[in-house]
Amino acid sequence: MGQRSFRWRRTGAGAMLAGMGAVALTLSACSSSDGGDGGSSGEPGQPAGDQNLTIMFWGDERAPEQWKTLGDAFIADGHENVKIEYIHQPAEYDTKIQTLVAANQTPDVFFMNSAGMGRFIDAGTLLDLAPVYDELGIDLDSEYLEPAIWREDESVWGLSPLIHLMVMFYDKAAFDAAGIDTPPTDPAEAWSWDDFVAAATALSDPSSEGDGWGSMILTDPLVTAPLLASNGAYWFDEEAMEFTLNDPSAVEVYENIKALADTGVSIPPANLSSMGLDVVLQSRQAPLYPGGTWNLQAVTEAWGEDAGMALYPSYGDPKSMAVTDQLVVSAKTQNPELAAEFVHFATQAENNPAAYDGVPATRAATEGNGRETWLTTGNRPLGFEETIDNSLDIVMDDPSRKVRDLINVWNTVQWTDDGINGYFTDLVPDLGAALDGFKPTVDQMLQAQ
């Protein structure tokens, strides 16, 4: 299959992508919302009336009520004859979607982790929204920040209600107690990796017998990507046809992260997995945390007014990353315009308050009159506005978006005892050699796209 060209303009180049979970084969409970006498739209993907939609999503126990509220608002907004069926799949989402697709029961509208978009596009599962929005007179480029639009060539395959950015959280109380300056929000003053190590060391307490850490760094592809990019390292070459993570510039980044844990300055990944992120935050055991803005609420709830946000540390020019999940439409939907209208409605911040949990996807909410609402909705850490604005300016250009089955690559290299995970649990003594060993396999995967 030939390579595609990707138009990726000003507000952020290259969105990288959350990992995709595996799945149970049982259907979750569904509820129905309508503007008339109620009822269900039947099995997902099956024709059940001219004005019916089936919507599938992930999330915790709050998600069904949030989506029903959103659906009710859509119905009230000129769609009184529409009936909506909701399918909540809180875990193992990827396998569930694949099972429904195979059974010809694909929901009309569903959430997709970006790491799986390529294979669904190539399989013909998704509807190209570009001609539908053209017909509806909706100009996506004037409404949305570019990272929120999943575009390949002239096709649009999904929209995201919000954009998450990779930033660095910090606990100001710990910095005040240690008498050191908090990290900067200005790219011209961003911390180097050495600055990060020095601060984390000063914040750590070696006398606390194993729990006085100064930082925590997860080692998954999202968290490490901005560090790698700042050192000129990427998982793939520019065309995503060659695996390049075995380059010494990439190995250096991983080795430095591990050294920080081995010296007791950062929480060892194995400890973090067993403890859980919420426990670490609430116990305030690690006052420096590079991570995604999807943890914004957890950080502010744990650290309160002491919660701060700054730019990632770097090896050169500082980098961030835009992370999106896409709301997509089935190619087999009986109601393509209605489904596309719902996606458009659900990705507007004024209709979907969840968009304020990150960077809202629409320009009206981030650049227009709605900006003040976004900046003041919920708890906002110190440095929030400056960090977000500056992070959008330094979003990395990452070829991972071009990989058609990124999940499989990650499973091969990252989530294995023979690969990156094994290196951080002392099962792999030489990461460079291990990555060299993966190169032929991954290159073959890429060239088969």
C-alpha positions as a Python dict, from the first residue, in 0.01 Angstrom:
ca = {
    (1, 'M'): (0, 0, 0),
    (2, 'G'): (136, 339, -96),
    (3, 'Q'): (225, 611, 150),
    (4, 'R'): (-23, 891, 206),
    (5, 'S'): (48, 1261, 231),
    (6, 'F'): (-63, 1427, 553),
    (7, 'R'): (-166, 1789, 571),
    (8, 'W'): (-78, 1908, 918),
    (9, 'R'): (-79, 2284, 956),
    (10, 'R'): (7, 2559, 1199),
    (11, 'T'): (-146, 2470, 1534),
    (12, 'G'): (45, 2149, 1577),
    (13, 'A'): (236, 1908, 1367),
    (14, 'G'): (199, 1541, 1429),
    (15, 'A'): (-51, 1411, 1679),
    (16, 'M'): (65, 1109, 1863),
    (17, 'L'): (-168, 864, 2001),
    (18, 'A'): (-293, 694, 2304),
    (19, 'G'): (-252, 318, 2334),
    (20, 'M'): (-547, 94, 2258),
    (21, 'G'): (-681, -164, 2500),
    (22, 'A'): (-779, -523, 2427),
    (23, 'V'): (-1135, -654, 2477),
    (24, 'A'): (-1409, -876, 2613),
    (25, 'L'): (-1656, -1023, 2371),
    (26, 'T'): (-1971, -947, 2570),
    (27, 'L'): (-2201, -657, 2487),
    (28, 'S'): (-2237, -395, 2756),
    (29, 'A'): (-2572, -258, 2861),
    (30, 'C'): (-2732, 2, 2636),
    (31, 'S'): (-2969, 287, 2712),
    (32, 'S'): (-3186, 489, 2477),
    (33, 'S'): (-3258, 859, 2443),
    (34, 'D'): (-3510, 1013, 2209),
    (35, 'G'): (-3731, 1311, 2152),
    (36, 'G'): (-4053, 1107, 2152),
    (37, 'D'): (-4174, 790, 2319),
    (38, 'G'): (-3840, 623, 2388),
    (39, 'G'): (-3729, 285, 2267),
    (40, 'S'): (-3408, 130, 2139),
    (41, 'S'): (-3261, 148, 1793),
    (42, 'G'): (-3188, -226, 1789),
    (43, 'E'): (-2856, -397, 1724),
    (44, 'P'): (-2555, -172, 1647),
    (45, 'G'): (-2510, -107, 1277),
    (46, 'Q'): (-2850, -243, 1176),
    (47, 'P'): (-3110, -26, 999),
    (48, 'A'): (-3374, 64, 1257),
    (49, 'G'): (-3544, 378, 1134),
    (50, 'D'): (-3454, 686, 937),
    (51, 'Q'): (-3360, 896, 1240),
    (52, 'N'): (-3176, 651, 1466),
    (53, 'L'): (-2813, 656, 1579),
    (54, 'T'): (-2602, 411, 1779),
    (55, 'I'): (-2309, 565, 1969),
    (56, 'M'): (-2030, 370, 2138),
    (57, 'F'): (-1777, 508, 2383),
    (58, 'W'): (-1540, 419, 2664),
    (59, 'G'): (-1501, 581, 3008),
    (60, 'D'): (-1574, 521, 3374),
    (61, 'E'): (-1913, 493, 3543),
    (62, 'R'): (-1984, 862, 3479),
    (63, 'A'): (-1957, 826, 3101),
    (64, 'P'): (-2309, 696, 3022),
    (65, 'E'): (-2478, 992, 3190),
    (66, 'Q'): (-2239, 1238, 3026),
    (67, 'W'): (-2309, 1095, 2680),
    (68, 'K'): (-2685, 1083, 2742),
    (69, 'T'): (-2676, 1451, 2841),
    (70, 'L'): (-2487, 1527, 2520),
    (71, 'G'): (-2733, 1321, 2315),
    (72, 'D'): (-3033, 1491, 2474),
    (73, 'A'): (-2883, 1830, 2386),
    (74, 'F'): (-2835, 1717, 2025),
    (75, 'I'): (-3195, 1601, 2006),
    (76, 'A'): (-3318, 1930, 2149),
    (77, 'D'): (-3111, 2119, 1892),
    (78, 'G'): (-3343, 2056, 1600),
    (79, 'H'): (-3332, 1673, 1596),
    (80, 'E'): (-3651, 1596, 1790),
    (81, 'N'): (-3727, 1281, 1590),
    (82, 'V'): (-3388, 1122, 1652),
    (83, 'K'): (-3349, 818, 1875),
    (84, 'I'): (-3005, 738, 2018),
    (85, 'E'): (-2879, 410, 2156),
    (86, 'Y'): (-2572, 431, 2381),
    (87, 'I'): (-2317, 151, 2418),
    (88, 'H'): (-2074, 194, 2707),
    (89, 'Q'): (-1762, -23, 2684),
    (90, 'P'): (-1547, 76, 2984),
    (91, 'A'): (-1260, -166, 2911),
    (92, 'E'): (-1112, -378, 2633),
    (93, 'Y'): (-1259, -141, 2379),
    (94, 'D'): (-1050, -233, 2075),
    (95, 'T'): (-1152, -598, 2065),
    (96, 'K'): (-1517, -505, 2116),
    (97, 'I'): (-1515, -269, 1817),
    (98, 'Q'): (-1340, -528, 1602),
    (99, 'T'): (-1598, -788, 1705),
    (100, 'L'): (-1886, -559, 1613),
    (101, 'V'): (-1726, -471, 1278),
    (102, 'A'): (-1677, -840, 1197),
    (103, 'A'): (-2042, -909, 1287),
    (104, 'N'): (-2164, -624, 1063),
    (105, 'Q'): (-2290, -441, 1373),
    (106, 'T'): (-2060, -138, 1367),
    (107, 'P'): (-2207, 152, 1569),
    (108, 'D'): (-2300, 459, 1365),
    (109, 'V'): (-2068, 680, 1570),
    (110, 'F'): (-1787, 563, 1797),
    (111, 'F'): (-1469, 677, 1965),
    (112, 'M'): (-1137, 559, 1825),
    (113, 'N'): (-796, 573, 1986),
    (114, 'S'): (-573, 735, 1728),
    (115, 'A'): (-323, 449, 1738),
    (116, 'G'): (-578, 229, 1565),
    (117, 'M'): (-707, 474, 1304),
    (118, 'G'): (-486, 359, 1017),
    (119, 'R'): (-601, -1, 1008),
    (120, 'F'): (-970, 97, 1032),
    (121, 'I'): (-928, 346, 747),
    (122, 'D'): (-749, 90, 531),
    (123, 'A'): (-1018, -171, 601),
    (124, 'G'): (-1292, 64, 477),
    (125, 'T'): (-1460, 70, 819),
    (126, 'L'): (-1482, 449, 848),
    (127, 'L'): (-1681, 707, 653),
    (128, 'D'): (-1489, 987, 483),
    (129, 'L'): (-1645, 1293, 645),
    (130, 'A'): (-1497, 1553, 408),
    (131, 'P'): (-1768, 1533, 138),
    (132, 'V'): (-2042, 1514, 402),
    (133, 'Y'): (-1927, 1833, 573),
    (134, 'D'): (-1884, 2000, 234),
    (135, 'E'): (-2247, 1916, 160),
    (136, 'L'): (-2354, 2047, 501),
    (137, 'G'): (-2159, 2369, 446),
    (138, 'I'): (-1929, 2314, 746),
    (139, 'D'): (-1576, 2455, 708),
    (140, 'L'): (-1364, 2242, 942),
    (141, 'D'): (-1046, 2446, 900),
    (142, 'S'): (-1215, 2766, 1015),
    (143, 'E'): (-1372, 2595, 1316),
    (144, 'Y'): (-1110, 2350, 1449),
    (145, 'L'): (-750, 2353, 1558),
    (146, 'E'): (-567, 2133, 1311),
    (147, 'P'): (-459, 1855, 1554),
    (148, 'A'): (-828, 1783, 1618),
    (149, 'I'): (-890, 1687, 1253),
    (150, 'W'): (-778, 1343, 1136),
    (151, 'R'): (-700, 1424, 774),
    (152, 'E'): (-520, 1215, 513),
    (153, 'D'): (-487, 1371, 170),
    (154, 'E'): (-829, 1528, 106),
    (155, 'S'): (-1017, 1288, 331),
    (156, 'V'): (-1132, 1355, 688),
    (157, 'W'): (-1179, 1044, 899),
    (158, 'G'): (-1257, 1184, 1243),
    (159, 'L'): (-1282, 1483, 1473),
    (160, 'S'): (-1170, 1513, 1833),
    (161, 'P'): (-1350, 1719, 2099),
    (162, 'L'): (-1023, 1807, 2270),
    (163, 'I'): (-648, 1799, 2234),
    (164, 'H'): (-419, 1676, 2508),
    (165, 'L'): (-63, 1803, 2535),
    (166, 'M'): (243, 1656, 2699),
    (167, 'V'): (353, 1890, 2980),
    (168, 'M'): (537, 1875, 3311),
    (169, 'F'): (340, 1894, 3635),
    (170, 'Y'): (505, 2005, 3957),
    (171, 'D'): (416, 2043, 4326),
    (172, 'K'): (505, 2401, 4422),
    (173, 'A'): (500, 2324, 4796),
    (174, 'A'): (788, 2079, 4751),
    (175, 'F'): (986, 2334, 4551),
    (176, 'D'): (930, 2600, 4817),
    (177, 'A'): (1042, 2361, 5090),
    (178, 'A'): (1358, 2276, 4894),
    (179, 'G'): (1426, 2642, 4817),
    (180, 'I'): (1454, 2591, 4439),
    (181, 'D'): (1288, 2764, 4145),
    (182, 'T'): (989, 2607, 3974),
    (183, 'P'): (1024, 2501, 3608),
    (184, 'P'): (961, 2763, 3335),
    (185, 'T'): (675, 2804, 3090),
    (186, 'D'): (882, 2996, 2832),
    (187, 'P'): (1047, 2777, 2563),
    (188, 'A'): (1351, 3007, 2563),
    (189, 'E'): (1407, 2918, 2930),
    (190, 'A'): (1295, 2555, 2927),
    (191, 'W'): (1488, 2316, 3147),
    (192, 'S'): (1754, 2095, 2995),
    (193, 'W'): (1761, 1731, 3098),
    (194, 'D'): (2048, 1817, 3335),
    (195, 'D'): (1831, 2089, 3494),
    (196, 'F'): (1555, 1833, 3544),
    (197, 'V'): (1794, 1586, 3705),
    (198, 'A'): (1935, 1856, 3935),
    (199, 'A'): (1588, 1964, 4049),
    (200, 'A'): (1466, 1606, 4097),
    (201, 'T'): (1777, 1527, 4299),
    (202, 'A'): (1727, 1833, 4519),
    (203, 'L'): (1364, 1733, 4574),
    (204, 'S'): (1446, 1373, 4667),
    (205, 'D'): (1519, 1248, 5017),
    (206, 'P'): (1762, 953, 5021),
    (207, 'S'): (1713, 911, 5398),
    (208, 'S'): (1347, 816, 5355),
    (209, 'E'): (1432, 452, 5279),
    (210, 'G'): (1291, 415, 4932),
    (211, 'D'): (999, 655, 4908),
    (212, 'G'): (1153, 1003, 4903),
    (213, 'W'): (1157, 1038, 4526),
    (214, 'G'): (1198, 1367, 4345),
    (215, 'S'): (1018, 1268, 4025),
    (216, 'M'): (830, 1002, 3837),
    (217, 'I'): (861, 932, 3467),
    (218, 'L'): (647, 676, 3290),
    (219, 'T'): (828, 501, 3008),
    (220, 'D'): (547, 454, 2756),
    (221, 'P'): (570, 594, 2400),
    (222, 'L'): (367, 906, 2475),
    (223, 'V'): (559, 1024, 2780),
    (224, 'T'): (901, 962, 2629),
    (225, 'A'): (827, 1098, 2279),
    (226, 'P'): (893, 1470, 2352),
    (227, 'L'): (1221, 1383, 2524),
    (228, 'L'): (1325, 1167, 2231),
    (229, 'A'): (1230, 1434, 1976),
    (230, 'S'): (1425, 1702, 2163),
    (231, 'N'): (1729, 1477, 2119),
    (232, 'G'): (1659, 1425, 1749),
    (233, 'A'): (1525, 1071, 1802),
    (234, 'Y'): (1201, 917, 1673),
    (235, 'W'): (1051, 573, 1649),
    (236, 'F'): (1043, 594, 1269),
    (237, 'D'): (1193, 786, 980),
    (238, 'E'): (1000, 1073, 823),
    (239, 'E'): (803, 848, 588),
    (240, 'A'): (740, 582, 856),
    (241, 'M'): (910, 321, 640),
    (242, 'E'): (1204, 248, 869),
    (243, 'F'): (1237, 179, 1243),
    (244, 'T'): (1488, 426, 1391),
    (245, 'L'): (1446, 389, 1768),
    (246, 'N'): (1772, 192, 1781),
    (247, 'D'): (1965, 515, 1711),
    (248, 'P'): (2210, 605, 1992),
    (249, 'S'): (2026, 935, 2046),
    (250, 'A'): (1715, 740, 2146),
    (251, 'V'): (1901, 487, 2357),
    (252, 'E'): (2062, 774, 2548),
    (253, 'V'): (1722, 908, 2654),
    (254, 'Y'): (1606, 571, 2788),
    (255, 'E'): (1936, 508, 2964),
    (256, 'N'): (1916, 845, 3140),
    (257, 'I'): (1560, 780, 3258),
    (258, 'K'): (1664, 443, 3398),
    (259, 'A'): (1970, 594, 3569),
    (260, 'L'): (1743, 840, 3748),
    (261, 'A'): (1536, 551, 3885),
    (262, 'D'): (1839, 336, 3967),
    (263, 'T'): (1983, 613, 4185),
    (264, 'G'): (1658, 654, 4380),
    (265, 'V'): (1577, 999, 4243),
    (266, 'S'): (1279, 882, 4036),
    (267, 'I'): (1020, 614, 4111),
    (268, 'P'): (1118, 286, 3943),
    (269, 'P'): (861, 196, 3677),
    (270, 'A'): (786, -136, 3848),
    (271, 'N'): (703, 48, 4172),
    (272, 'L'): (484, 295, 3987),
    (273, 'S'): (288, 17, 3821),
    (274, 'S'): (212, -147, 4155),
    (275, 'M'): (142, 176, 4344),
    (276, 'G'): (-80, 346, 4087),
    (277, 'L'): (-59, 705, 3967),
    (278, 'D'): (-341, 833, 4188),
    (279, 'V'): (-175, 699, 4503),
    (280, 'V'): (157, 861, 4411),
    (281, 'L'): (-10, 1196, 4343),
    (282, 'Q'): (-227, 1193, 4654),
    (283, 'S'): (66, 1097, 4878),
    (284, 'R'): (276, 1369, 4710),
    (285, 'Q'): (573, 1136, 4687),
    (286, 'A'): (701, 1263, 4352),
    (287, 'P'): (677, 1642, 4298),
    (288, 'L'): (791, 1639, 3932),
    (289, 'Y'): (582, 1453, 3677),
    (290, 'P'): (611, 1479, 3295),
    (291, 'G'): (280, 1358, 3156),
    (292, 'G'): (-35, 1435, 2960),
    (293, 'T'): (-302, 1693, 3032),
    (294, 'W'): (-553, 1407, 3064),
    (295, 'N'): (-414, 1390, 3421),
    (296, 'L'): (-498, 1756, 3484),
    (297, 'Q'): (-791, 1681, 3714),
    (298, 'A'): (-604, 1415, 3911),
    (299, 'V'): (-307, 1647, 3967),
    (300, 'T'): (-512, 1948, 4074),
    (301, 'E'): (-728, 1737, 4304),
    (302, 'A'): (-419, 1590, 4471),
    (303, 'W'): (-202, 1901, 4495),
    (304, 'G'): (-465, 2174, 4514),
    (305, 'E'): (-334, 2528, 4488),
    (306, 'D'): (22, 2397, 4482),
    (307, 'A'): (-30, 2226, 4145),
    (308, 'G'): (179, 2381, 3868),
    (309, 'M'): (237, 2316, 3501),
    (310, 'A'): (543, 2388, 3285),
    (311, 'L'): (720, 2279, 2969),
    (312, 'Y'): (891, 1944, 2922),
    (313, 'P'): (1265, 1920, 2990),
    (314, 'S'): (1469, 1874, 2676),
    (315, 'Y'): (1803, 1781, 2523),
    (316, 'G'): (1786, 2068, 2275),
    (317, 'D'): (1483, 2257, 2154),
    (318, 'P'): (1189, 2178, 2389),
    (319, 'K'): (905, 1971, 2245),
    (320, 'S'): (549, 1880, 2330),
    (321, 'M'): (306, 1640, 2167),
    (322, 'A'): (-59, 1663, 2067),
    (323, 'V'): (-262, 1356, 2162),
    (324, 'T'): (-615, 1306, 2032),
    (325, 'D'): (-891, 1047, 2033),
    (326, 'Q'): (-1125, 1063, 1736),
    (327, 'L'): (-1502, 1051, 1707),
    (328, 'V'): (-1566, 861, 1383),
    (329, 'V'): (-1859, 743, 1171),
    (330, 'S'): (-1916, 395, 1033),
    (331, 'A'): (-1899, 361, 655),
    (332, 'K'): (-2214, 145, 682),
    (333, 'T'): (-2426, 393, 873),
    (334, 'Q'): (-2780, 436, 738),
    (335, 'N'): (-2767, 807, 827),
    (336, 'P'): (-2432, 958, 724),
    (337, 'E'): (-2539, 1323, 742),
    (338, 'L'): (-2708, 1278, 1079),
    (339, 'A'): (-2405, 1091, 1217),
    (340, 'A'): (-2169, 1360, 1086),
    (341, 'E'): (-2390, 1629, 1238),
    (342, 'F'): (-2369, 1453, 1573),
    (343, 'V'): (-1988, 1433, 1553),
    (344, 'H'): (-1975, 1804, 1473),
    (345, 'F'): (-2212, 1885, 1762),
    (346, 'A'): (-2030, 1662, 2011),
    (347, 'T'): (-1689, 1813, 1936),
    (348, 'Q'): (-1798, 2171, 2013),
    (349, 'A'): (-1690, 2281, 2361),
    (350, 'E'): (-2012, 2472, 2423),
    (351, 'N'): (-2202, 2144, 2382),
    (352, 'N'): (-1951, 1910, 2543),
    (353, 'P'): (-1802, 2035, 2873),
    (354, 'A'): (-1555, 1743, 2872),
    (355, 'A'): (-1363, 1939, 2606),
    (356, 'Y'): (-1247, 2174, 2882),
    (357, 'D'): (-1048, 1889, 3040),
    (358, 'G'): (-773, 1957, 2786),
    (359, 'V'): (-744, 2202, 2500),
    (360, 'P'): (-1086, 2239, 2336),
    (361, 'A'): (-1074, 2145, 1969),
    (362, 'T'): (-1253, 2453, 1838),
    (363, 'R'): (-1103, 2793, 1770),
    (364, 'A'): (-1406, 2963, 1923),
    (365, 'A'): (-1320, 2807, 2260),
    (366, 'T'): (-946, 2868, 2253),
    (367, 'E'): (-897, 3180, 2043),
    (368, 'G'): (-1235, 3353, 2050),
    (369, 'N'): (-1490, 3470, 2303),
    (370, 'G'): (-1497, 3131, 2470),
    (371, 'R'): (-1131, 3143, 2573),
    (372, 'E'): (-1203, 3291, 2916),
    (373, 'T'): (-1455, 3015, 2985),
    (374, 'W'): (-1198, 2753, 2901),
    (375, 'L'): (-925, 2913, 3113),
    (376, 'T'): (-1151, 2941, 3418),
    (377, 'T'): (-1348, 2615, 3397),
    (378, 'G'): (-1240, 2373, 3668),
    (379, 'N'): (-919, 2384, 3866),
    (380, 'R'): (-628, 2527, 3670),
    (381, 'P'): (-268, 2478, 3785),
    (382, 'L'): (-12, 2755, 3810),
    (383, 'G'): (126, 2838, 3465),
    (384, 'F'): (-165, 2672, 3284),
    (385, 'E'): (-233, 2934, 3016),
    (386, 'E'): (131, 3004, 2932),
    (387, 'T'): (223, 2636, 2922),
    (388, 'I'): (-68, 2546, 2694),
    (389, 'D'): (-7, 2834, 2454),
    (390, 'N'): (366, 2767, 2434),
    (391, 'S'): (322, 2389, 2409),
    (392, 'L'): (98, 2434, 2105),
    (393, 'D'): (382, 2627, 1943),
    (394, 'I'): (636, 2348, 2000),
    (395, 'V'): (428, 2040, 1915),
    (396, 'M'): (659, 1782, 1763),
    (397, 'D'): (634, 1650, 1410),
    (398, 'D'): (601, 1275, 1455),
    (399, 'P'): (580, 1019, 1172),
    (400, 'S'): (402, 770, 1399),
    (401, 'R'): (76, 908, 1266),
    (402, 'K'): (156, 747, 931),
    (403, 'V'): (195, 398, 1075),
    (404, 'R'): (-112, 193, 986),
    (405, 'D'): (-92, -51, 1280),
    (406, 'L'): (94, 139, 1549),
    (407, 'I'): (-51, -77, 1825),
    (408, 'N'): (118, -386, 1683),
    (409, 'V'): (453, -206, 1667),
    (410, 'W'): (419, -89, 2025),
    (411, 'N'): (325, -440, 2136),
    (412, 'T'): (635, -575, 1963),
    (413, 'V'): (890, -325, 2096),
    (414, 'Q'): (748, -155, 2405),
    (415, 'W'): (515, -386, 2593),
    (416, 'T'): (738, -692, 2611),
    (417, 'D'): (994, -840, 2847),
    (418, 'D'): (1237, -853, 2553),
    (419, 'G'): (1203, -484, 2478),
    (420, 'I'): (1168, -148, 2650),
    (421, 'N'): (957, -275, 2939),
    (422, 'G'): (1211, -550, 2998),
    (423, 'Y'): (1494, -295, 3006),
    (424, 'F'): (1326, -96, 3283),
    (425, 'T'): (1264, -411, 3488),
    (426, 'D'): (1626, -530, 3449),
    (427, 'L'): (1538, -819, 3218),
    (428, 'V'): (1720, -662, 2922),
    (429, 'P'): (2079, -562, 3001),
    (430, 'D'): (2155, -385, 2671),
    (431, 'L'): (1870, -180, 2529),
    (432, 'G'): (2062, -74, 2218),
    (433, 'A'): (2124, -436, 2122),
    (434, 'A'): (1760, -525, 2188),
    (435, 'L'): (1636, -242, 1967),
    (436, 'D'): (1881, -345, 1696),
    (437, 'G'): (1725, -690, 1713),
    (438, 'F'): (1374, -552, 1662),
    (439, 'K'): (1469, -346, 1356),
    (440, 'P'): (1432, -615, 1083),
    (441, 'T'): (1090, -721, 1216),
    (442, 'V'): (953, -369, 1249),
    (443, 'D'): (1099, -258, 914),
    (444, 'Q'): (917, -547, 750),
    (445, 'M'): (593, -444, 923),
    (446, 'L'): (632, -86, 800),
    (447, 'Q'): (719, -178, 444),
    (448, 'A'): (414, -407, 424),
    (449, 'Q'): (179, -113, 481),
}
